[in-house]
């Protein structure tokens, strides 16, 4: 009788044990210390299914015949030819060498960005950059699609992005001390089930229950009522999307109008307050920013806004701002406006008071944060300084040599001849995918390294099959996790796939830098080194004893030293001079000298409400909706899209598009029917779902569907919202993505379209047949 093995493992949605019998996965059990494990862990068996897996190295037929002179419009439709690993490694190394020598290393875009594995060793982007650094360099990216504009403005106004990276007030202090909690965006276990680099315990739900037990007033400011669990008892303020900064500014202005702002805090702890106050009072532009002004822009009730302003002053109040709010045109402003409002109130640095960003956006934000060094494979020193803001890849490909600005600096896009993408899927997460498709024809060579035949892999020239995390050994752990986990290999690699480390080692060897890449170590040697580095740091700096590597590997996990009950900027509040912030003034910046000098129209020198590129305030027709494209509940981004947790949330083989029943009735859209969402950028299909939890004028279509164009029409039949979203920067200062600034038309779809899963499978079979 076969014996079931319990294999400890971890993914971005938590830790678990994989149950293996006769080399096959027969079950998954959550980590016993996790109070609220994610249901997505039950989908990991999907990684062992071969249908969408890349099983051997492949090269696009047209590229193999003509190399850099090939017809690049064939990407995505040309057939692939199987090659050996030796040939594949030689081809990739040859292209790195050719482009680097002919055009310079900046012409190689090592743009790998993704969540393929939470493992800290087989971390595809880090290993790619390590190899390219040894080979002469590359152009990389800064910030992330999840959060870019936010950290840029906070680095300038607070001196660091700690407040949005998990080091603002921890949730335990909010649960015990806050009396009025104003949630801008969301505070949802749906998004908190995920964490980059893995997570041991999901704690958000427990803190929310404590708030409910204490009877804390919670105000949810969101177009979606279910952005916080209903049992919290939150008041729902269904704001017009992209107007949160106006509400924050209106609340601040109402307080200033009453003469109740904390002058002492503004004087001691802030700089440039005079600029912000002049804007609020209308001295600057003749418009008083108060509750009435905010009500007109946001669609909310004037008296409710005025009353909330008074309560936030009278009670210990906390403002939370989701990462999603800064993924919009002028996305810097809600983050800065929230800081301005908190400064006007004057409770920053008090337990349960002030402002924090990203709670619920990831599971570790607001949780006790790691104090010791997190395990990470070194990327080594960069030989050249070339980068782009992460969401500007299409601009880079379409506009070689063009200038761009970032954090006040002017730089230029490189002449990109080669793209190497490892562990990511831009045809999921980038905006305006039709514009990306045009740009995708510009590089001479595109290499994609991934376990799966994603839409990006199908549009590559050279495809390298990487193993999934369950087919290799690794460790999980990060700056927001309370544990380090062993990620043990559960099954044999599928087909001829190899680990990311082994793939890059082969290519590095072809480039003559193999010894520098591996440092003479194999997989388990590296895992030992990375773990022991963290363990020794915890002991030396913190006096915290972790088990040695062998004991950790046997147990499957080890605790990490963490900081809880943390109040952000408490020491600064007490003595701003002794604990000065690394800003232009040493204090919180509410009026910026730098931005004043730069004179950007889209990012002024103080927090401000700026009309977005598209919003409901200038919708052109009654069937034009604001599109909210948020993280789905059943998968992480596009990962495990075919898994049971993801499929359970689809209807009719497509993503569900939720809209208010009143809107659906007006447009004669039946629940469960197929609808077409479209604008000037593209079109997709989805299944309509009536939902009272959605504000009228809003349609919700989650991200992650694998792009599946139908015929020659360009219509995506799977429901990928990024066929619709605009590819514009948040501002000249932050250059983040603006995915949540998007208007679409919605209409019934009477024609017949194939099942999206079946259509994707048929297209893949035709293109990648061996």
C-alpha positions, 0 to 999 in steps of 0.5 A: 500500500502506498504511503502518503507523504506530507511535503511542507510548502508555501505560496504567495497565498500562504503555507501548507502541506502537499499530500503526495501518493505515488508521485501524484498530488492527492491533497493540500492541508493548510498550515496548522498555525494559520487562523484564516487560510486561503482557499487558493491553496487547494488549486496548487494541484493545477501546477502538475497538470500538463495542459498549459505547461511548457514542457520543452524549450521552444523557438518561434519558427520565423525567428529560428529561420531569420533571427533578428530579421524575422517578421515580428508580427508573427509573434503569437501566431507562428508555430514553435519548434522544439530544440534541445536545452544546449541549443536553447541556452546557446541561442539566448546567450548568443543574443545577450552577447550580440545585443550587448556588443552591438548596441550596449547592455542598456538595450537588453530589457531585463524586465522580468516582473511577476509572482511566479514563485514566493521562493527566495532562491528560485526567484526568477527576476532576481536570478535574471538580474544576477546573470545579466549584471555579470554579463555587462548589465541591462535596463531594469525597472523601478517600483511595481504595478501594484504600487508606484505613485504612492511610494514615490510621493511618500518617499518625498513627503515622509522620507521613505515608503515605510508607511505603505510598505508595512511599517505604519501602525500595526493593525493590533494598535488600530484594533485596540486604540482606534475609535473612528476608522475611515477606510478609503478603498478596501479592508478586505480578506479577499486581497489580504490572503496574498503576500509577496514571498509567502505568509504564515498567518492571515491576521486581518480578519481577527483584527477586524473582529476586534474592531467590531467587538469594540463598536468602533465606527467604521466608514467604508469609502468605496464604490463597492460595499463588499470591500469590507466584510459585512459583519464589521458593520461599516457605514458604506459611502459609495463614492464616485471613483477617483474622487477620494482625494477630493473627499480627504481635502474636503474633510481637511478644509471643513476642519480648517474652516472651523478653525480646529486644525492642530496648529501645534502639530503643523508647526512642529512636525510639518513643512509647507503647511501654508501652501496647503492651508492656502489651497484649502481656504481658497486663498490660492484659487478662490475656491473654498475646499469644504464639505459642500465642495467635496460633496459635489465632486464625490456624489456624497452627502454634504452634512455627512462629510461635515459631521465626519470631520468633527468626529475625526477630531473628537475621537482617536481616528485612523485613516487607511488608504488602499494601494488601489487608489494610487493606481489611477490618474494623479494617483499621488494625490490620494496618498498625499491628501490623506497625509495632509488630512491626518496632519490637519487632525494632528494624531500622527504618532499616537496609538491608533491614530494617523494614516497608513496605506495598504492595509488589506492590500497584502496580507502582511501589511499591518501585521507584525513586520520582520526585524531581521534580514529576509532571505534573498539571493544577491543580484550583485552590483549593477554595472550600468544605471539604466531603468524605466518606471515599471509601467512604462514598458510600452512607451520604452519600446515605442519611443527609443531615446525619448525623455521621461521624468521620474522623481524630478529627474529627466532620463531617456528610454533605451533603444531596446533590442532584446527583452528577457522576461522570466516569471511574469505575464505583462499580457495580464498586468499591463494596461492597454494591451492592444498598444502593448501588442504594437510595441511588442513587435519592436524588439528583435528578440524576446525570451520568455522563461515560465512554467506556463504557456501564458499569453506572453510566452505565446508571443515570445521568440524563445521559450524556456520551460521553468519548473513550478515551485512544487518541482524544486526546493526553496525557502519562503520568507519576507519582510512582512512575514512572521515565519520562514518556510521550507518549500520542499519539492513535491513532484518530479519536474514536468517534461523537460522543464528545469529550475530557474537556477539551473536555466540561468546557470546554463546560460551564464556558463555559455556567457563565460560567467558561470562560476560567478553566477553559481559561486560553486554552489548547488540548490541546497547549498544556496538554501543553507547560505540564505537561511543561515544569513538571516539566522545569524543576523537575527542572533547578532542584531536582535539576540533572537535564536532561530534553529540551524538549517538542518533543524529548520528544514526538518521541521518545515518552518521557523519563527522570525523575529517581528515587531508588533504593537508599532505606532508609526512616527511616535518618536518623531512626534515626540521630538521632530528635531531629534528624529528628523525625517529624510525629507527636504525639510526634515519634517512631513512635507505638505508644501513641496519646494521641489515640486514647486520648482518642477512646476508639473501641472499633474503633480502640484506643490501641495495635495490637490484634487485634479480632474482625472483623464476619465471619470464619471464626472464627464461620462458621455452617455448613460451606458458609460461606466467606470471600470473597477478592475480589482484582484480576484478572490480565487487566484493571484493575478493570472496564476492558477486561472484554471484552478478550481478556486478561480473557475468557481468564480466564473460564469459561462466560462468567462469572468463575471462583470458585476453591475448594479441591478438598476443599471442592468435593468436600464440596459436590458442586461439579464443576470447571467447573460453575456455582455460586451465591454468596450471603449476606444482601446479595445473590447472584451466579453464577460458574464453579467452579474447583478450586485446591489453591492456595486455603486450605480455607474460602476462595473467590476471586472477582476484581473487575471483572465488569460487574454484570448482574442477571438478571430481577427476582431481583437475581441477578448472573449475571456474577460481581461480588463486590461484590454480596456484600461489606459496606458497613461502615467499617474503623473510626471513625478510618479509615473505609476500605472493608471489602471483604475482610471477607465470608462467603458461602455456596456451592452448586451452581446447577442452573438455566439462566442466560444468558451474561453478555456476551449478557445485558448486550448485550441490556439495553444495546440495549433501554435505549440504542437510538438 
